Amino acid sequence: MTVKAQVRWTDGMQFIARAGKSPAVVLDSSEGGSGPSPMEMVLIGVAGCSAIDVIMILEKKRVQVTDFQVNISGERAEEYPQRYTDVHIEYVFQGKGIKPKAVEQAIQLSETKYFGAMASLNADFETTHRIVDE
C-alpha cells in the first residue's frame, strides 16, 4: 500500500501538509508556533495510531468507554539527528465497569500486532494505563 503526502512551504518555517485527500495541517518550527513541529507530529501520529487500534479492539469486545485519551511524551537525543530515544504513552480510559484485562489485551494487541507507527520508530517505548470508573 502506497501512502502519499505533500508538504509545501508557505513562509518562514511554516509548511502546509496534506496526506491523500485528508484536510491540510499546518506545520511550523517551535519558534513559529502556528502549528506543531514535524517532530511533535511524529508523537501525535504515534498516539493517534495506537488510539485508533485500542478503541477498535475495545468496541469489538463491547467495552463501554465513555471517554478516552492518550498522553504521550518523548525524550529526544541531544545530538543530531535528535531522534526520539524514549517515548512514554499513557492511556486513560473512562467508563463504567471497564475490565483491566480487556484494556491490557487491547493495548498489547495494538503494540504487538497493529501499531504501525511504533514499529516505524527506533525508540524504547513504555506504556501505562489508567481506568476511571464512573
VOZADO-86699 format. One record per residue: x, y, z of N, C-alpha, C in turn; residue number from 1. Coordinates in nm, 2 decimals. Last residue first. Example, Ala and Ser with C-alpha at 12.3 -4.5 7.8 and 13.67 -1.06 7.14 Angstrom:
BEGIN
REC   n_c1   n_c2   n_c3  ca_c1  ca_c2  ca_c3   c_c1   c_c2   c_c3   n
REC   1.28  -0.22   0.71   1.37  -0.11   0.71   1.29   0.00   0.79   2
REC   1.32  -0.57   0.78   1.23  -0.45   0.78   1.32  -0.33   0.78   1
! end
This chain:
BEGIN
REC   n_c1   n_c2   n_c3  ca_c1  ca_c2  ca_c3   c_c1   c_c2   c_c3   n
REC  -1.68   0.52   3.64  -1.78   0.63   3.66  -1.88   0.59   3.77 134
REC  -1.34   0.47   3.67  -1.47   0.41   3.68  -1.57   0.52   3.71 133
REC  -1.08   0.51   3.47  -1.16   0.59   3.56  -1.30   0.53   3.56 132
REC  -0.77   0.35   3.44  -0.92   0.34   3.41  -0.99   0.42   3.52 131
REC  -0.46   0.39   3.28  -0.55   0.42   3.39  -0.69   0.40   3.35 130
REC  -0.15   0.26   3.17  -0.29   0.29   3.15  -0.35   0.32   3.28 129
REC   0.17   0.28   2.99   0.09   0.26   3.11  -0.06   0.30   3.08 128
REC   0.46   0.20   2.81   0.32   0.23   2.81   0.26   0.20   2.95 127
REC   0.75   0.29   2.65   0.69   0.24   2.78   0.55   0.29   2.77 126
REC   0.99   0.22   2.40   0.86   0.26   2.44   0.82   0.20   2.57 125
REC   1.28   0.33   2.25   1.23   0.25   2.36   1.09   0.30   2.40 124
REC   1.28   0.37   1.89   1.29   0.42   2.03   1.24   0.32   2.13 123
REC   1.26   0.40   1.60   1.36   0.33   1.67   1.38   0.39   1.81 122
REC   0.94   0.35   1.43   1.04   0.43   1.51   1.14   0.34   1.58 121
REC   0.76   0.18   1.32   0.84   0.26   1.23   0.94   0.35   1.30 120
REC   0.62   0.07   1.53   0.71  -0.01   1.46   0.80   0.06   1.36 119
REC   0.45   0.29   1.58   0.55   0.25   1.68   0.66   0.16   1.61 118
REC   0.29   0.28   1.35   0.37   0.40   1.38   0.48   0.37   1.48 117
REC   0.15   0.03   1.36   0.25   0.06   1.25   0.34   0.18   1.28 116
REC   0.03  -0.18   1.55   0.08  -0.04   1.58   0.19  -0.01   1.48 115
REC  -0.07  -0.44   1.55  -0.13  -0.34   1.47  -0.05  -0.21   1.46 114
REC   0.08  -0.62   1.73   0.03  -0.66   1.60  -0.01  -0.55   1.51 113
REC   0.18  -0.51   1.97   0.25  -0.63   1.91   0.20  -0.66   1.77 112
REC   0.02  -0.29   2.04   0.17  -0.28   2.04   0.23  -0.39   1.96 111
REC  -0.24  -0.38   2.02  -0.20  -0.26   1.94  -0.05  -0.27   1.93 110
REC  -0.24  -0.59   2.20  -0.26  -0.62   2.06  -0.22  -0.50   1.97 109
REC  -0.19  -0.44   2.44  -0.09  -0.54   2.39  -0.11  -0.57   2.24 108
REC  -0.43  -0.30   2.45  -0.30  -0.23   2.44  -0.20  -0.32   2.38 107
REC  -0.61  -0.51   2.48  -0.63  -0.42   2.37  -0.49  -0.34   2.34 106
REC  -0.53  -0.63   2.72  -0.53  -0.70   2.59  -0.53  -0.61   2.47 105
REC  -0.58  -0.42   2.90  -0.44  -0.47   2.88  -0.43  -0.54   2.75 104
REC  -0.86  -0.40   2.87  -0.78  -0.28   2.84  -0.63  -0.33   2.81 103
REC  -0.93  -0.65   2.97  -0.97  -0.61   2.84  -0.89  -0.50   2.79 102
REC  -0.83  -0.63   3.24  -0.78  -0.73   3.15  -0.81  -0.70   3.00 101
REC  -0.99  -0.43   3.36  -0.85  -0.40   3.33  -0.79  -0.50   3.23 100
REC  -1.31  -0.35   3.24  -1.22  -0.46   3.30  -1.08  -0.43   3.26  99
REC  -1.52  -0.10   3.33  -1.42  -0.14   3.23  -1.33  -0.24   3.30  98
REC  -1.75   0.01   3.46  -1.72  -0.14   3.47  -1.62  -0.18   3.36  97
REC  -1.79   0.28   3.27  -1.85   0.21   3.38  -1.81   0.06   3.36  96
REC  -1.52   0.50   3.19  -1.64   0.43   3.16  -1.69   0.35   3.28  95
REC  -1.22   0.60   3.05  -1.33   0.63   3.14  -1.45   0.56   3.09  94
REC  -0.87   0.57   3.03  -1.00   0.52   2.99  -1.10   0.57   3.10  93
REC  -0.57   0.67   2.90  -0.66   0.70   3.01  -0.80   0.67   2.96  92
REC  -0.24   0.57   2.85  -0.38   0.56   2.80  -0.47   0.58   2.92  91
REC   0.07   0.70   2.79  -0.03   0.67   2.89  -0.17   0.68   2.83  90
REC   0.38   0.64   2.67   0.24   0.66   2.63   0.16   0.62   2.75  89
REC   0.70   0.77   2.62   0.61   0.72   2.72   0.47   0.74   2.67  88
REC   1.00   0.70   2.46   0.87   0.75   2.44   0.78   0.69   2.55  87
REC   1.33   0.77   2.39   1.24   0.71   2.48   1.10   0.78   2.46  86
REC   1.45   0.89   2.17   1.52   0.78   2.23   1.43   0.70   2.33  85
REC   1.39   1.05   1.87   1.33   1.01   2.00   1.40   0.89   2.05  84
REC   1.68   1.22   1.74   1.57   1.12   1.73   1.51   1.10   1.87  83
REC   1.88   1.40   1.66   1.79   1.43   1.77   1.66   1.35   1.76  82
REC   2.08   1.32   1.48   1.96   1.37   1.43   1.85   1.40   1.53  81
REC   2.24   1.55   1.69   2.17   1.53   1.57   2.19   1.38   1.52  80
REC   2.22   1.51   2.05   2.29   1.52   1.92   2.21   1.49   1.80  79
REC   2.03   1.47   2.24   2.09   1.60   2.23   2.16   1.62   2.10  78
REC   1.73   1.29   2.17   1.87   1.29   2.18   1.92   1.43   2.17  77
REC   1.42   1.34   2.34   1.50   1.34   2.22   1.65   1.35   2.25  76
REC   1.15   1.17   2.48   1.28   1.23   2.51   1.36   1.22   2.38  75
REC   0.80   1.24   2.47   0.92   1.17   2.41   1.04   1.25   2.45  74
REC   0.47   1.14   2.56   0.58   1.23   2.58   0.71   1.16   2.52  73
REC   0.11   1.14   2.56   0.24   1.09   2.51   0.35   1.19   2.53  72
REC  -0.20   1.02   2.64  -0.10   1.12   2.67   0.04   1.06   2.63  71
REC  -0.51   0.97   2.50  -0.37   0.92   2.50  -0.28   1.03   2.53  70
REC  -0.84   0.91   2.63  -0.73   1.00   2.58  -0.60   0.93   2.59  69
REC  -1.18   0.88   2.64  -1.05   0.81   2.62  -0.96   0.92   2.58  68
REC  -1.51   0.80   2.76  -1.41   0.90   2.73  -1.27   0.83   2.73  67
REC  -1.66   0.57   2.77  -1.73   0.69   2.75  -1.63   0.81   2.72  66
REC  -1.66   0.24   2.67  -1.57   0.35   2.70  -1.65   0.48   2.67  65
REC  -1.76  -0.06   2.72  -1.83   0.07   2.71  -1.73   0.18   2.76  64
REC  -1.67  -0.32   2.51  -1.63  -0.25   2.63  -1.69  -0.11   2.62  63
REC  -1.70  -0.50   2.30  -1.82  -0.44   2.36  -1.79  -0.38   2.50  62
REC  -1.49  -0.58   2.16  -1.51  -0.66   2.28  -1.63  -0.60   2.36  61
REC  -1.50  -0.39   1.96  -1.52  -0.53   1.92  -1.55  -0.62   2.05  60
REC  -1.41  -0.17   2.11  -1.55  -0.18   2.06  -1.59  -0.32   2.02  59
REC  -1.15  -0.25   2.16  -1.24  -0.24   2.27  -1.39  -0.24   2.23  58
REC  -1.04  -0.22   1.90  -1.04  -0.35   1.97  -1.14  -0.36   2.08  57
REC  -1.08   0.05   1.85  -1.14  -0.05   1.76  -1.15  -0.19   1.83  56
REC  -0.93   0.16   2.06  -1.07   0.18   2.06  -1.14   0.08   1.97  55
REC  -0.67   0.07   1.97  -0.72   0.04   2.10  -0.87   0.05   2.11  54
REC  -0.63   0.19   1.71  -0.62   0.04   1.74  -0.70   0.00   1.86  53
REC  -0.65   0.46   1.78  -0.75   0.40   1.68  -0.75   0.25   1.70  52
REC  -0.43   0.49   1.94  -0.56   0.52   1.99  -0.67   0.46   1.91  51
REC  -0.21   0.43   1.78  -0.25   0.34   1.88  -0.39   0.36   1.93  50
REC  -0.23   0.66   1.61  -0.23   0.53   1.55  -0.27   0.42   1.66  49
REC  -0.21   0.87   1.79  -0.33   0.85   1.71  -0.34   0.71   1.66  48
REC   0.06   0.84   1.89  -0.06   0.84   1.98  -0.19   0.81   1.90  47
REC   0.20   0.88   1.64   0.21   0.75   1.72   0.09   0.74   1.82  46
REC   0.12   1.14   1.57   0.09   1.02   1.48   0.10   0.89   1.56  45
REC   0.22   1.29   1.78   0.08   1.29   1.76   0.04   1.16   1.67  44
REC   0.50   1.24   1.73   0.43   1.19   1.86   0.28   1.18   1.84  43
REC   0.52   1.36   1.48   0.56   1.22   1.50   0.49   1.16   1.62  42
REC   0.45   1.62   1.54   0.36   1.55   1.46   0.39   1.40   1.47  41
REC   0.69   1.70   1.67   0.57   1.69   1.75   0.46   1.61   1.68  40
REC   0.85   1.70   1.44   0.87   1.60   1.54   0.76   1.59   1.64  39
REC   0.73   1.92   1.30   0.73   1.78   1.24   0.76   1.68   1.35  38
REC   0.54   2.12   1.54   0.66   2.09   1.46   0.65   1.95   1.40  37
REC   0.20   2.24   1.50   0.30   2.16   1.56   0.43   2.14   1.47  36
REC   0.17   2.59   1.43   0.13   2.46   1.42   0.23   2.37   1.49  35
REC   0.27   2.84   1.48   0.14   2.83   1.41   0.09   2.69   1.39  34
REC   0.53   2.86   1.60   0.41   2.84   1.68   0.28   2.84   1.61  33
REC   0.80   2.94   1.56   0.69   3.00   1.48   0.56   2.98   1.55  32
REC   0.96   2.78   1.73   0.96   2.93   1.75   0.84   2.99   1.68  31
REC   0.92   2.53   1.64   0.88   2.56   1.77   0.87   2.71   1.80  30
REC   0.80   2.56   1.30   0.90   2.54   1.40   0.85   2.57   1.54  29
REC   0.50   2.39   1.17   0.59   2.51   1.19   0.70   2.47   1.29  28
REC   0.23   2.29   0.97   0.35   2.26   1.04   0.43   2.38   1.06  27
REC  -0.11   2.25   0.93   0.00   2.35   0.94   0.11   2.29   1.02  26
REC  -0.28   2.03   0.72  -0.23   2.06   0.85  -0.12   2.16   0.84  25
REC  -0.58   1.97   0.52  -0.44   2.02   0.54  -0.41   2.04   0.69  24
REC  -0.77   1.66   0.52  -0.76   1.81   0.54  -0.61   1.85   0.56  23
REC  -0.70   1.40   0.28  -0.73   1.45   0.41  -0.71   1.60   0.42  22
REC  -0.63   1.26   0.06  -0.74   1.36   0.05  -0.78   1.42   0.18  21
REC  -0.29   1.23   0.12  -0.41   1.18   0.04  -0.51   1.29   0.03  20
REC  -0.20   1.47   0.34  -0.18   1.33   0.31  -0.30   1.28   0.24  19
REC  -0.04   1.78   0.36  -0.16   1.71   0.33  -0.12   1.57   0.29  18
REC   0.08   2.08   0.51   0.10   1.93   0.48  -0.04   1.87   0.46  17
REC   0.25   2.37   0.48   0.11   2.31   0.48   0.13   2.17   0.43  16
REC   0.48   2.53   0.70   0.45   2.45   0.58   0.31   2.40   0.60  15
REC   0.71   2.78   0.82   0.57   2.72   0.82   0.55   2.65   0.69  14
REC   0.93   2.92   0.86   0.94   2.78   0.88   0.81   2.71   0.88  13
REC   0.87   3.16   0.62   0.95   3.13   0.74   0.97   2.98   0.75  12
REC   0.60   3.02   0.43   0.68   3.14   0.47   0.75   3.10   0.60  11
REC   0.53   2.77   0.30   0.45   2.89   0.29   0.54   3.01   0.31  10
REC   0.60   2.46   0.14   0.65   2.57   0.22   0.56   2.70   0.19   9
REC   0.42   2.16   0.16   0.45   2.28   0.08   0.49   2.40   0.17   8
REC   0.42   1.83   0.14   0.45   1.93   0.24   0.49   2.05   0.15   7
REC   0.22   1.55   0.08   0.29   1.66   0.03   0.31   1.76   0.14   6
REC   0.20   1.19   0.05   0.18   1.31   0.12   0.26   1.42   0.06   5
REC   0.07   0.86   0.01   0.14   0.98  -0.05   0.10   1.10   0.04   4
REC   0.13   0.52   0.05   0.07   0.64   0.11   0.15   0.76   0.06   3
REC   0.07   0.21  -0.09   0.14   0.34  -0.10   0.06   0.45  -0.04   2
REC   0.08  -0.12   0.00   0.00   0.00   0.00   0.09   0.12   0.00   1
! end
